[in-house]
Amino acid sequence: MNKTEFKKIVVETLKSQGFAYENKYYTFENTDLKVFIGFQKSNFENSFYINYGFLIKGIYDGKLPLYKQGLEDFGGRFVYQDLDSYNLEKITSESLVASINSNIKMLIQPAFDDGLANYFELYPHFKFLCKKRVKEYLGFEY
């Protein structure tokens, strides 16, 4: 698979899940959260990372900053077969679609469906990785 095919498949899959394109990223939001998904080309092999980051709207009084990777309140990377990258020489279109859908269901949807308190219970390591402003906003001890 080449990078054009990879991006096309990922974009079509994200759009089918309700994501919209915004300033180089694919976004999904509700009244409380906004998630951004973007691609990152590996410098070491013919592969891509798919990164995601959440912004909590309440922290910003409804005025979200322009998103840039690394400025998210918390986030991570999609995984494929226990790796955090998608090797274009080894992946099929079917496995790519399945992986994107699985990662959305596992890593993105719980924050929207069950709320942040339950999300951090499901993924407690994010409590330690999230920004200070998130810990203060959610009342985490640090």
Buried (B, 14 or more C-beta within 10 A) or exposed (E): BEEEEBEEBBBEBBEEBEBEEEEEBBBBBEEEBBBBBBBEEBEEEBBBBBBBBBBBBEBBEEEEEEBEBEEBBBBBBBBBEEEBBBBBEEBEBEEBBEBBBEBBEEBBBBBBEEEBEEBBEEBEEBBEEBBEEBBEBBEBEE
